[in-house]
Amino acid sequence: MLSRLKAEFHREGIDLTQIPLTMDSWFVSQPLRQRLHEGGFTKIILAGKSNDTFTIDGKHQQTSQWKKDLVLHDPTWGIDVPSCRVRAQSPTFGSLILFFFQKSTTEHNPQLLFDEF
């Protein structure tokens, strides 16, 4: 279905692969990410869950613990809340970049997105 949509956009002169795909992590697996990459989609953004597990610098633990351990940096590069980006490995999603950020409405509850650049 996405291939047909990509072709229809192409006929109108729009490269759909340049628009980031945003998905819930419940729907995404490493095989799906691979198929999307093969189709030309490289900007994939997923909303993470607290029980997802990641390995960072050789240490493997759930996102809920990483949210406590990682240091959020002062707002920079157009992000108006403290945040942190870190490369990680996941048994479900493969290699990716995790982006933790502090919600503006909660002082000590960082949220998580992961993406690929």
Secondary structure, DSSP 8 states (H G I E B T S, - for coil): -HHHHHHHHHHTT--GGGS-EEEEGGG--HHHHHHHHHTT---EEEE--TT-EEEETTEEEEHHHHHHHS--B---TT--S-EEEEEEEETTTEEEEEEEEE-TT-TT-EEEEEE--
